[in-house]
Amino acid sequence: MTASGPSVWLVVLGIATGFVAGAVSGAFGVGGAILTTPATQVVLGQPPLVAVGTPLPAVLPTALSGMQAYRRAGQLDFRAVRWAALPGAAGAAAGAALTGVIDAHILLLATAALIAWQAIRVGRGAGARDPDQPEARPSRGALAATGVVAGLASGLLGIGGGVVLVPVMTGVLHMPLKRVLGTSLVIIAVMVVPGTIVHAALGHINWAVCLWLSIGSIPGAIVGSRWTVRVKERTLRLAVAVLLSAVSIAYGAFEIHALVAG
């Protein structure tokens, strides 16, 4: 940015980044921070802490926009939202507070391994519900524990809680994949609030950049979610598996490099 304000190309890049991140978020039920955090730092030239904080407030309208297609298709589990969202928000706050205590490098490597394992399971259909059997109802405790773990990962590691919610709710809790993706968006919308408040208080949010991301991410989430509710289950499983695999490889490679270099 210049003293007279941001260039037109920078604004366009911000909106384009938001659109791609929103499409991924709406289609796969994950936080757009997978893309927006590195892009905000590398492409939009923001400091690291601002790159972590700035995408957070954009997640809320993005998630709410993306969830509408799932709601119309009957693919939201409000019981899961009730029991996972608030524990997830508490976990996110606790994770943020523990950033100076826990070695995030080791924890992120473990998270990458977990995501990779679940990516394989999702792609193979392991844990998927048999359509001839009654739909499973995860216990309240299991939903709350899932929310806490996803929230801790989000607050501690600065990653979208959806990369934990989606594979665990699908592969471990045996919930239908499309319903998990829509439900994950709602839970993420709740979990992001504590982090937004903390980062805003610390001055880690560039509100102009956040606006650019939101302008792009809201229509992107609508496009992505509409694709998901129409696509075949097998195709969706393969797409989710590819995304989770890419995330796990990227996280794992970055952290191994950081540990070796350090």
N, C-alpha and C positions, 0 to 999 in steps of 0.2 A: 504494500500500500504506500501511497505517496502522501505528502502533507496535505494535498488538495483532495484526497479521497482515493478510493480503490479504482483501479482501471476497469473498463468495461469487460475486458477478457477475464479478469479475475472474478468478477461477478458471474459471468457465464460459466466459468469452470466450477464455481461453487454450486450453482444451480444444477449443472450436469452431474456433478459428484453426488448431490442430493438425490437426483432422479435414479441413478444406478443403485445407490444404497437403499433407497426406498423400495425399488422393485425387488431387490434381494430380500429385504425385510418382509415385505408383503407376501412374497412367494414362499419363503422358507421359515417364517415365524421367528427370525433371529433379529438381534439388534443391528441396526445399520452401522454401528461403531466398528464392525469388522472392516468396513471400507472407509468410513468418514474420518476415523481417528488418524490413520496414517496419511490420508489424503489432505486433511486439514493442516498437518505439519509439513508434508513434503510439497504438495501442490499449491496450497494456499499460504504457505510461509508463516505459520503460527508456531509459537514456542511449544515444547512438549506438553506442559501442564495445560495450556490453553487448548491444545489439540485433543486432550482427554476430556476436558470439561465442556467445550463448546458444542459437540454433537448431542450431549445429553438432553437439553430441552427440546431439541428437534425430534427426539425419539417419540415423545408423547403424541403430538399431532400425527406423526407418521404411523404409529401403531393404531391409533384410533381410526385413521383413514383406512388402513389395511384390513382392520377387523370387520368392516361393514360387509364386505363380500362373504366372509365366513358366517357372519350373523344371518344374512339372508338365506344362505345355504343350510342353515341349521347346524353349523360346524363349530359352535362354541360350547364349552363345558363350564357353566357358571359355578357349579359346585367346586370344580378344581380351582377356579379363580378365587373363590371365597377362602379356600383352605391353604392355597399356596402363595397368594399375592402379598399379604401382610407379613408372613414369615420371610418371604423373599426380600421385602423392603427392609426389614430388620437386619437380615443377613447382609444386605448391601451396605448398610450403615456400619455394621460391625467390621465388614471386610475393609472398608475405607479406613477405619480406625486402626486396623492391624497392619497397614502397609509398611510401617516402620519396624515391625517386630518379626514378621515371617519372611523367609527367603522366597520371594515371589518367583525367582528363576526355577528353583526345584519344583515348586508347586505348579507352575505353568507347564513344565515338562510332564508332570503326572497328569495334569488336565488334558494335555495334547494326546497322551497315550489313551486316556479314557475316551476321548472323542473319537479317536481312530478306531478303537475297538467297537464302539457303538455305531460308527459309520458302516463298518462291515456288516454288523447285525441288521441295521436298517436296510442296507442294499440287498441283503439275502432274504429279507422278510422275517428274520428271527424275531420272536416276540410279538409278531403281528396277531391280531385277533382272528380266530376262525369264524368266518361269517355264519357258520351253522350253529355257533355257540352263543349263549347270551353275553352281552357286552359286560366286561369286568368293570367294577366300581372300586377304584383304589381307595384304601382307607384314608381317613383324615390325617392320620399320623404320617403316612407315606407321602401324601401331597404336601404337607407342611415341611417335612424333611427335604423333599425335592426343592421346594421354594427356598429354604435356608441355604442349601448347597449352591443353587444357582445364584442367589443373592451374594453370598460370600465370594464366589468366583467373579461376579460382576464388580463388586466394590473393591476387592483386593487386587484383581488383575487388570481391571479396566476393559473387560471384554463384555460382549453382550450376553446376558443371562440365557438367551435362547439357545446358544450352542450347548448348554447343559440341559436346559428344560426339554428341548425337542428329543434328543436321543434317549434320555432317561424316561420321560413319560411314554415314549413309544416302545422302547426295547425292554424296559424294566417294569413299568406299570401297565403295559399292554393296552394302551389307549389307541384308538384309531388315528392314523397319521394326520389326515386333514383336520380333524378336530383338535389334535395337539397343536398344529401350526397356528390355527386361529386363537386357541386358548393361550398359547405362549405370548402372542402379541398383547393380549389384555394384561397378563401378568407382568410383562416387561414394562408396560405403560405405568403400572403402579410402582415397580421396583426402581424406576429411574428418578422418581421424585426426590428421595433423600439425597442422592448424589448430585442432582441439579442444585438443590438448596445449598449444600456444602460448597460446591465449586463456585456458585454465584457469590457466596459470602467471602470466599477466598480471592475473588477477582479472576477466576480462571475461565471465564466465558466471554468470548467476543460475540456480542449480540448481533452485530452486522453479519458476520459469517454464519451464525446460527440461522438468521433470516434467509440467507441465500440457500443454505442446505434445506430448510423447510419448504421453500418455494418449489424446489425440485423433488423432494422426498415424498411429499403428500400425493401428487399424481402418480409418482413411481410406485408407491405402496398400493394404490388402487389398481394399477395395471398388473402388478405382480400377484396380488391376491386373487384377482379375477381369473388369471391363468391357472392358478392352483386349483380352484374349486371346480374347474372344467376338465382338468387333465386326468388321465387314467392313473389308478393307484400305483401300478408297477413303474410307470414312467416317473411319477413323483418320487417314489422311493429311491430310484436310481439317481435322480437329480439331487435329492437331499443327501444321499450317501457321498456323491461327488463333492458337494459343498463342504460337508463336515470333514471329509478326507483332506481337502485343500487347506482348510483352517488348521487341522491338526499338524499337517506337514509344515505349514508356514510358521506356526507357533513353535513347534519342536526345533526346526532348523534355526530360527532366530535365537532361541534360548541356548541351544548347544553352542552356537557361535559366541554368544555373550559370555557363557561360562568359560569357554576355551580362551577367549581373548582377555578375560579378566584374570 
